[in-house]
Amino acid sequence: MSDIFLCYSRADVAIANRLVERLQAEGWSVFIDRHAHVGRRWHKEIERELHAASAVVVLWSAQSRDSDYVLEEAEYGKKKDILFPALIESIVLPYGFGRIQTANLTDWEDGADHDGLTDLLTPLRLHLNGEVSESMTIVDEPQQIITPFLPAPGQAFRDQLKTGGEGPLMVVIPAGRFLMGSPENEPGRHSNEGPQHEVRIAKPFAMGVYTVTFDDYDLFCQYTGREKPDDGGWGRENRPVINVSWQDAQDYCAWLSEQTGRSYRLPSEAEWEYACRAGTQTPYYTGTGITQDQANFKKNVGKTTPVGAYPSNPFGLCDMHGNVWEWCQDIWHESYQRAPVDGSSWEDGNSEYRVLRGGSWFYYGRDCRSADRDHYGPSNHDYNTGFRLARGQ
């Protein structure tokens, strides 16, 4: 019997064979269905090996996600909590598998030095060998091991809290390049939105599908004894938290990081605009204009709306235009002269202000553009202002 059962589509046999060689190089025995013995009934052999395996590795592709055999084998591994999935094509994962962290092998060739391969091998080593690598973090509970990787781009997930329950819903944003800022002829443009410059986001990162809600923030207040912010009489629960300062947002990120063992933070201004644009270069991710059916702005509703009340952008993020201004990590600068081009936060300088993005329910549509910027003192707060989370590896 084998250590690992590999389930895959026959159309993906080339990458399956390469992965078998890499897994065997770790000293593990691997069952792949071409190993079925002559004279034995094929389905019995498969069933026997699947039940005996210590780990199930599934390779997700357009072909495998449509295979009843692969889905059945992966579901078995999932139920036994021994499933280790890897994405080999950029697809939407099958229903029921989207919240399982998945290694990204979409651009893996043969090299051992590949982030996605490391993401697959690290938990397998722990599971099969009992090894804890230097890249893993052990938190307070002796049995809880936190693995370092994110799911594949486009996947949504929630991290578990030590106190019970789950953190805010996050989605993984792909790496890429974009032109930050606005062209000089864009209607409503301010001079602080230039000069336009290319920014490269080298690695995927996670961002909150929604701004942090009162439900999220009130839980933080409950466990830390902090005074809950005022909701303006509009309601709490799944409305965006308001009346929170930049420092309040920092404190929440620190608490959530401690609760999950992950590194939560505010997005950099470049990450925010990249995520908001989601591959577009128009003034809004909705195109050249935006309507009040697409976002909450210009006092149309007269207050904040529950998160997710409007359609998401192509990256799956909601309310990037309007509802509440969102704190970013960066210090305010009056232009992009000498701004970082690697997506990192810009914290050089002595500004007494921090960056806000996205506009709000109160402001005009031009203030909700992807490139629009504003600023506020880090201790200030009001009914227009909330925040959205980011998380790296």
NUBALO-680401 format. One line per field, with one value per residue (C-alpha): residue number from 0; x, y, z. Coordinates in steps of 0.001 Angstrom, whole numbers, plus 524288, in hexadecimal, padded with zeros to 5 digits. Example, Ala and Ser with C-alpha at 12.3 -4.5 7.8 and 13.67 -1.06 7.14 Angstrom:
2
pos: 0	1
px: 8300C	83566
py: 7EE6C	7FBDC
pz: 81E78	81BE4
***
This chain:
393
pos: 0	1	2	3	4	5	6	7	8	9	10	11	12	13	14	15	16	17	18	19	20	21	22	23	24	25	26	27	28	29	30	31	32	33	34	35	36	37	38	39	40	41	42	43	44	45	46	47	48	49	50	51	52	53	54	55	56	57	58	59	60	61	62	63	64	65	66	67	68	69	70	71	72	73	74	75	76	77	78	79	80	81	82	83	84	85	86	87	88	89	90	91	92	93	94	95	96	97	98	99	100	101	102	103	104	105	106	107	108	109	110	111	112	113	114	115	116	117	118	119	120	121	122	123	124	125	126	127	128	129	130	131	132	133	134	135	136	137	138	139	140	141	142	143	144	145	146	147	148	149	150	151	152	153	154	155	156	157	158	159	160	161	162	163	164	165	166	167	168	169	170	171	172	173	174	175	176	177	178	179	180	181	182	183	184	185	186	187	188	189	190	191	192	193	194	195	196	197	198	199	200	201	202	203	204	205	206	207	208	209	210	211	212	213	214	215	216	217	218	219	220	221	222	223	224	225	226	227	228	229	230	231	232	233	234	235	236	237	238	239	240	241	242	243	244	245	246	247	248	249	250	251	252	253	254	255	256	257	258	259	260	261	262	263	264	265	266	267	268	269	270	271	272	273	274	275	276	277	278	279	280	281	282	283	284	285	286	287	288	289	290	291	292	293	294	295	296	297	298	299	300	301	302	303	304	305	306	307	308	309	310	311	312	313	314	315	316	317	318	319	320	321	322	323	324	325	326	327	328	329	330	331	332	333	334	335	336	337	338	339	340	341	342	343	344	345	346	347	348	349	350	351	352	353	354	355	356	357	358	359	360	361	362	363	364	365	366	367	368	369	370	371	372	373	374	375	376	377	378	379	380	381	382	383	384	385	386	387	388	389	390	391	392
px: 80000	80487	806B4	7FFF7	7F477	7F521	7E834	7E879	7E2BD	7E934	7EA65	7F3F4	7FCA0	808F9	808BC	803CC	80FC5	818DF	81289	81389	82236	8234C	81B3C	8232C	82F8B	82A7C	82A9E	81BEC	8152E	80AC4	7FF3E	7FB3A	7F0CD	7FA16	7FF6F	7F360	7F81B	7F521	7EA64	7E44D	7D74C	7DA90	7D06A	7D3BD	7E213	7DED9	7D605	7E024	7EB21	7E2A3	7DE58	7EC28	7F2E2	7F761	7F571	7ED81	7F31C	7E9BE	7EDBD	7E2F7	7E154	7D5FB	7D5FC	7D744	7CCBE	7C334	7C757	7BE43	7C992	7D252	7C760	7C409	7D236	7D455	7C7DE	7CCCF	7D990	7D228	7C969	7D539	7DC3D	7E7D5	7E58B	7F0C9	7EBEE	7F40E	7EF42	7F5A9	7ECC1	7E63F	7D855	7CD5A	7CE6E	7C35E	7B85C	7BC1A	7CAD3	7CC55	7CF63	7DA41	7E7A8	7ED2C	7FB25	7FCEE	80479	7FF02	80C84	814C1	81E04	8282B	82F84	82FC2	8309B	8225A	8194F	80DA4	81568	81A83	80C8B	808C2	8149F	8152C	8083A	80A93	81793	810CA	805B8	80DD9	81AD9	81715	820EE	81F23	826AF	82C4A	821F7	816E7	8121E	80DB1	803DC	7FFB0	7F857	802BF	7FB3E	7F7D9	80115	7FF35	803C3	8093D	8025F	7F673	7EC36	7ED17	7E94E	7DAAF	7D7D0	7D087	7D36A	7D21A	7DC79	7D8AE	7D909	7DF10	7D325	7CA3E	7C366	7C979	7CFD3	7CB07	7C918	7D560	7D85D	7E5A8	7E9BE	7F313	80076	80195	804E1	7FC72	7FD10	7FA9E	7F45C	7EBED	7EEB8	7EE70	7E1FE	7D9D5	7CD90	7CDDF	7DC81	7E4BF	7F31F	7F6CC	7F304	7FF55	8087B	80367	80D67	80E36	80DB1	81124	80A4E	813F0	80C53	7FDFF	7F80E	7EAE4	7E145	7D45E	7C8BC	7C1C2	7C5FB	7C6D0	7B905	7B379	7B211	7C0B1	7C4CB	7BB49	7C104	7CE64	7C8CB	7C23F	7CED2	7D788	7CE5D	7CECA	7C3A6	7BB69	7BA8E	7ADD7	7A5B2	79E93	791AB	79282	79460	79FFF	7A18A	7A586	7A6AF	7B492	7BA51	7BB64	7C101	7CDE9	7DB25	7E747	7ECBC	7E03D	7E21C	7F036	7EBD6	7E198	7EBAE	7F4EB	7EA26	7E5B3	7F3C4	7F546	7E86A	7EB79	7FA41	7F9DF	7FF45	7F386	7F5AA	7F032	7F29E	7FCA6	7F6F6	7FC6B	7F66D	7E974	7E904	7EDD3	7E337	7D8E2	7DC15	7DC68	7E2A2	7DB3C	7E0E3	7D3F7	7D05E	7C831	7C8C8	7BAF0	7C01C	7C061	7B52B	7AE06	79FBF	798DC	794D7	7A351	7A7F0	7A377	7A791	7A27E	79977	7905C	78D3C	790B2	79925	7A1B7	79BF4	79EDF	7AB44	7A961	79CD3	7A291	7A942	7B77E	7C2E2	7C9E1	7D298	7C6A9	7C7DD	7BBAB	7B9AA	7C6F6	7BF88	7B7A2	7B157	7BD00	7CA7C	7D4B3	7E152	7EE0B	7FB26	8022F	80638	7FFF3	807FC	8032C	8077D	80D96	81B0B	824CD	819B3	81CF4	81ABB	81A53	80CED	8125E	80CEA	81353	8172B	822A6	82048	81AA4	80C82	802BC	7F884	7F56C	7EF42	7E0C8	7DB1B	7CE16	7C4D7	7B8B6	7A9EE	7AA9E	7B3E2	7B1F1	7B4B7	7C13F	7C688	7C441	7CD06	7D789	7E25C	7DC1E	7E3A3	7E116	7E796	7E469	7EBA7	7EE65	7E6D8	7DB0D	7CE7C	7C0CF	7B4A6	7BAE4	7C6C8	7C986	7D3F3	7D6AC	7E0A7	7EC3B	7F459	800C1	8061E
py: 80000	80DED	81A13	822D8	82071	829B1	82CE1	833FF	8344A	82BEF	83874	83D5D	83155	838DB	8419C	83630	82E3D	83998	83B5E	82CBE	82DA6	8394F	832B3	82652	82E67	831CD	8233F	82139	8165E	81B6D	8144E	81913	8113B	80C72	803DC	7FB30	7ECF5	7E3C2	7DA1A	7E29E	7E986	7F7CE	7FE19	7F4E5	7F856	806D9	80560	7FD66	80717	812EC	80D8C	809AB	8166C	81FE1	82BB1	82EDE	838BA	83DE1	8458B	84F17	852BC	85538	846BA	8416F	84A2C	84415	83621	82E65	8256B	830A9	83741	82AA3	82800	8361D	835DA	829B0	83091	83C79	83496	82DD0	83B03	835F5	83DC1	845E5	84D06	8539D	85C77	859AD	86291	86F80	86ACE	86C8C	8613C	85743	85A27	85649	857A5	86663	868AC	85E8F	864DF	860A9	860F6	86838	86026	86700	86B89	86079	859F5	850B1	85927	85651	864E9	8687D	86EED	86684	859FD	85E3A	86133	8533E	84C54	853A3	84E9E	8413D	84043	843E6	83A44	82EBB	830E2	8390B	8436B	851E2	85A78	867D2	86E39	86964	8701A	8692F	87109	86F9F	862C0	85824	850B8	85C64	85E6A	86A06	867C6	87384	87383	87A0B	8732B	874FA	88235	88402	87B22	88062	87BA5	87EC9	87C7B	8761D	87DF0	8782F	87CC9	87541	87959	87EFE	88B81	89451	88EBB	89098	88E39	88C29	896C5	89257	89821	8A180	8AF0E	8BB11	8C98C	8D0B9	8DE29	8E518	8EB2C	8F9F8	8FA1B	8F1AA	8F900	8FC93	8FA4C	900A5	903F2	8FAD7	8EF30	8F068	8EE5F	8E163	8D6A8	8C7FD	8BFE4	8B174	8A8F0	89DA1	8940A	890F0	89683	89580	8A098	8A18F	89EBB	8A8F7	8B3EC	8AFC0	8AF3B	8B2A9	8A40F	8A26B	8AE4F	8AC81	89EF5	8A548	8AF21	8A452	89CA4	8A869	8B06F	8BB7D	8C52D	8C246	8CD25	8D453	8CFA5	8DC8D	8D5C0	8CEE7	8C112	8B82E	8A9D9	8A922	8B7B2	8BCEB	8C135	8D012	8D9F8	8D29B	8D93C	8D486	8D0AB	8C924	8C1AF	8BEAE	8B968	8B0B7	8AB54	8A829	8A119	8996A	89587	8906B	88914	88262	88149	888A3	89613	89EF8	8AD43	8B8C5	8B85D	8C143	8CC00	8C533	8B820	8BEE5	8C547	8B8E6	8B0ED	8BB37	8BC34	8AD67	8AE77	8BA9C	8C7F9	8CF4D	8D923	8CEAF	8BFFB	8C130	8C8DE	8D749	8DA22	8D4AC	8D480	8D3E2	8C602	8C288	8C95F	8D160	8DF96	8ED9B	8EBE0	8E39D	8DAAC	8E4A5	8DB39	8CF44	8C2F1	8B4E4	8AFC0	8A87B	8AF8D	8B327	8AAF5	8A751	8AB00	8A0E5	89CD1	899E4	8A5EE	8AD51	8BBD3	8C067	8CC2B	8D36C	8CF54	8D30D	8D8C3	8CE63	8D066	8CC51	8CA35	8D54D	8E2C1	8ED58	8F387	8FE46	8F6FA	8EA28	8EFEB	8E5A3	8DC89	8CDFF	8C5F4	8B88C	8B9B6	8BC3C	8C6A8	8D414	8D7C8	8E0E2	8EEDF	8F6A9	8F83F	8F939	8F2A0	8E4E8	8E12B	8DE6E	8D815	8D4EA	8E022	8DE5B	8DEA2	8ED61	8F135	8F374	8E930	8EFE1	8EDBC	8DF0E	8DD4D	8D2C2	8DD02	8E6B3	8E90F	8EFF7	8F0EF	8F257	8F2E2	8E531	8E7E5	8EDD1	8E675	8E938	8E30E	8E29A	8DA98	8CC02	8C28C	8B622	8AB9C	8A652	89A1A	894ED	88725
pz: 80000	7FD2F	8055E	7FB70	7F25A	7E6A7	7E015	7D310	7C572	7BB05	7B302	7BD53	7BD7F	7B9FB	7C60A	7CE39	7CA7A	7CD9F	7DAD9	7DDC5	7DB82	7E4A6	7EF4B	7EE18	7EF8D	7FD21	80049	7FF4D	7F7C9	7EE71	7E862	7DAFA	7D3FB	7C947	7D448	7D489	7D41D	7C8F8	7CC65	7D6FD	7D59A	7D307	7DBEB	7E721	7E5DB	7E5F8	7F1D6	7F939	7F6B5	7F99D	806C5	80A84	806B3	81126	8084B	7FC21	7F28D	7E846	7DC25	7D88D	7CA4A	7C114	7BDF0	7CBB0	7D175	7C7CF	7CABF	7D391	7D729	7DB6E	7E2EF	7EA07	7EDB3	7F20D	7FA23	80109	80458	808EE	8120F	8180D	81932	81156	804E3	7FF66	7F334	7E8AD	7DDC1	7D084	7C87D	7CBEA	7CE29	7D7D6	7E154	7E23E	7EBAA	7F973	7F755	7F62D	8048C	8055F	8040C	7F6F7	7F1E9	7E50D	7DB05	7CF0C	7CA9B	7D048	7C6D7	7CC97	7D648	7E4CE	7E7E6	7E5DF	7EFC3	7EC2E	7ED3C	7FA84	7FE9A	7FB32	800D7	80DD0	81370	80D64	814A1	82135	81EDC	81A3E	82129	82CF4	828C9	82BE4	8227D	825CE	81D47	82602	8322F	83E8C	8466B	854AA	85381	85200	8476B	83EE3	83371	82A76	81C72	81553	80836	80273	7FA2E	7EB80	7E586	7E4DF	7F068	7FC35	809FA	81864	822C6	82F9B	83C47	84883	85018	846DB	83A7B	82E3E	829BD	81EBE	8111D	808D3	7FA7D	7F433	7EA91	7DFBB	7DD52	7D1E9	7CCDB	7CB5C	7C879	7D547	7D573	7CB6F	7BE28	7BDB6	7B58B	7BED7	7C327	7D19B	7D296	7DD3F	7DB86	7E6D4	7DE48	7D61C	7D021	7CB22	7CD0F	7CB66	7D7DE	7D87B	7E287	7E305	7EB64	7EDA2	7F9F8	80098	8024E	80964	800B2	808EC	811C6	82000	8256C	832AA	8352D	832C9	83A9A	845DB	8483F	84981	85320	85ADF	85CCC	85F68	867F5	85E1D	85CCD	850D5	84696	84458	838CD	836B5	8394E	82C21	8314C	833AC	82FED	82177	81F28	81DA5	82A92	82B12	83486	834D6	833C2	82CAD	839E9	83D1E	8306A	83414	84144	83AE7	83147	83C80	843FC	8380E	83526	84303	841FF	83515	834B4	827AC	82452	8228F	81F41	817C9	80920	8032A	7FAB9	7EEA4	7F28E	7F4EA	7E778	7E0B1	7E773	7E4AE	7D63C	7D4A6	7C744	7C2C4	7BF6B	7BEA3	7C944	7D016	7CF50	7CA12	7BE4A	7BAFE	7C44E	7CFFB	7D3D3	7E0D0	7DD7C	7DDDD	7EA3F	7F5FB	7F403	7F31F	7FEE9	7F692	80212	80C83	8146B	812E5	80D18	81164	80B0C	7FE4F	7FABB	7ED69	7E2D4	7E51A	7DC58	7D3B1	7DF26	7E78C	7F04C	7F46D	7F725	7F260	7ED20	7F76B	80459	80D10	80B21	80DF1	81575	80ED0	81549	80E3F	812BD	80A68	7FF74	7F673	7EA33	7E5BB	7E37F	7E89D	7ECAC	7EE29	7E1EA	7E88B	7EEF2	7FC87	80584	804AB	81268	80FEA	81407	81F45	81B4E	82642	81DAC	818EA	80BD7	809B3	7FD8A	7F72F	7FA40	8029C	8031C	80566	7FA63	7EBD2	7E19A	7DD37	7EAF9	7E998	7DDA4	7DE2A	7DE36	7E7AA	7F44B	8011D	80E64	81CD1	829B0	82F18	83BA5	834D1	83215	82D0D	82709	8197E	81CF6	81E7E	819D9	81231	8157F	80E05	810B3	80AA9	80B2D
***
